C-alpha cells in the first residue's frame, strides 16, 4: 500500500484538511478518518470520507485494507444519518479510479439521494460511469486478492 503520514502530504489538499490546515468543516472524525462535504456536490447530500493517513487511491488498497474501507463506509452511513437522510436505500458509495481521481488521496464518495442526481452527476458517479467503482466492487476485488490459490 502506498502510504505516507498525513503530515507528509504537503501538496495534498486532503492531507491539509486532515491536519487542520484548512477551514473545511469536518462533519465527523475519529483518530483514523474524517468526513466533510464535497466542494462540487453531485447530489443533495455528497460527503467525502478520507483516511488521515495518505493513501493515493483505491488502486493502492490491499486485502489488509478491507477493515479500513469498511470503517469508511460506516462513517459515510453515520454522516447520512446525522444529516437526516431519510431514504438509506437511495445511496451511492464508491471511489473514482485513477487517473479519474480529482485528488490523489483515497476518498469515499457518499451520495444521496442517488436517484435524484442530474445527468452530469450520473456520468461521474452513476452505474454507467467507467471511472467510478462502488464500494461493494472494491471490497470484492480486495477479498479476491486476499485469497490463496
C-alpha positions in Angstrom: 0.0 0.0 0.0 1.3 3.4 -0.9 1.1 5.5 2.3 2.7 8.3 4.0 1.7 10.1 7.1 -0.8 12.8 6.6 1.7 15.3 7.9 4.0 14.4 4.9 1.5 15.2 2.2 2.2 18.9 1.9 0.9 19.0 -1.7 -2.2 17.1 -0.9 -5.3 19.2 -0.2 -6.9 16.3 1.7 -3.8 15.9 3.9 -4.1 19.6 4.7 -7.7 19.1 5.8 -6.7 16.1 7.9 -4.0 18.2 9.6 -6.5 21.1 10.3 -4.7 23.4 7.8 -7.9 24.3 6.1 -11.2 25.9 7.0 -13.1 22.9 5.8 -16.0 22.0 8.1 -15.4 18.5 9.5 -18.8 16.7 9.9 -17.4 13.6 11.6 -14.0 12.4 12.6 -12.0 10.0 14.7 -8.4 9.0 15.1 -8.3 7.3 11.6 -10.9 9.0 9.4 -12.7 12.3 8.8 -15.8 13.3 6.7 -16.6 16.6 5.1 -18.9 17.9 2.3 -17.8 17.7 -1.3 -16.9 21.1 -2.7 -18.7 20.3 -6.0 -21.7 18.2 -4.8 -23.2 15.6 -7.2 -26.3 15.1 -5.0 -28.2 16.9 -2.3 -26.0 15.0 0.2 -22.5 14.5 -1.1 -19.9 13.7 1.5 -16.2 12.6 1.3 -14.7 10.2 3.9 -10.9 10.1 3.9 -8.3 8.4 6.0 -5.9 10.7 7.9 -3.0 8.6 6.5 -2.2 9.4 2.9 -3.2 6.6 0.6 -3.0 7.5 -3.1 -6.2 5.8 -4.4 -8.4 2.7 -4.3 -5.9 1.1 -6.6 -3.3 1.2 -3.8 -5.5 -0.8 -1.4 -4.7 -4.4 -0.5 -6.7 -7.1 1.2 -5.4 -6.0 4.6 -7.2 -2.7 4.0 -10.7 -4.2 3.9 -11.4 -3.1 7.6 -10.3 0.4 6.7 -12.7 0.5 3.7 -15.5 -0.9 5.9 -14.9 1.8 8.6 -15.0 4.4 5.8 -18.4 3.1 4.7 -19.6 3.1 8.3 -18.6 6.8 8.7 -20.5 7.5 5.4 -23.6 5.9 6.8 -23.3 7.8 10.1 -22.9 11.1 8.3 -26.1 10.4 6.2 -28.0 9.5 9.4 -26.6 12.6 11.2 -27.8 14.8 8.3 -31.3 13.1 8.4 -31.2 11.4 5.1 -34.5 9.5 5.2 -34.1 7.0 2.4 -31.0 5.0 3.1 -31.8 2.7 0.2 -31.2 5.5 -2.3 -27.5 5.9 -1.6 -24.4 5.5 -3.8 -20.9 5.0 -2.3 -17.7 4.5 -4.1 -14.4 5.7 -5.4 -13.1 7.2 -8.6 -10.5 5.1 -10.3 -7.2 6.7 -11.4 -6.5 8.6 -13.5 -10.0 10.0 -12.9 -9.5 11.0 -9.3 -9.6 14.7 -8.7 -7.4 14.5 -5.7 -4.7 11.8 -5.3 -5.8 10.8 -1.8 -8.2 8.0 -1.1 -11.7 9.4 -0.7 -15.1 7.6 -0.5 -17.9 9.5 -2.1 -21.2 9.1 -0.3 -24.1 10.4 -2.3 -27.9 10.7 -1.6 -30.4 10.6 -3.0 -28.8 8.8 -5.8 -32.0 8.6 -7.9 -32.1 12.4 -8.0 -28.6 13.0 -9.3 -28.6 15.1 -12.5 -27.2 13.9 -15.8 -23.7 15.2 -15.2 -23.6 13.6 -11.8 -24.8 10.3 -13.2 -21.8 10.4 -15.6 -19.4 10.9 -12.8 -21.0 8.7 -10.1 -23.7 6.6 -11.7 -23.9 2.9 -12.6 -22.8 3.6 -16.2 -19.7 5.5 -15.2 -16.4 3.9 -16.4 -14.4 5.8 -13.8 -16.5 5.3 -10.6 -16.3 2.0 -8.7 -18.8 1.1 -6.0 -17.5 0.2 -2.6 -19.0 -3.3 -3.0 -16.9 -3.9 -6.1 -13.8 -2.6 -4.3 -14.4 -4.9 -1.3 -15.0 -7.9 -3.7 -11.7 -7.1 -5.5 -9.8 -6.8 -2.2 -11.3 -10.1 -0.9 -10.3 -11.8 -4.1 -6.8 -10.5 -3.9 -6.5 -11.9 -0.4 -7.5 -15.5 -1.4 -4.7 -18.0 -1.6 -4.9 -20.2 -4.7 
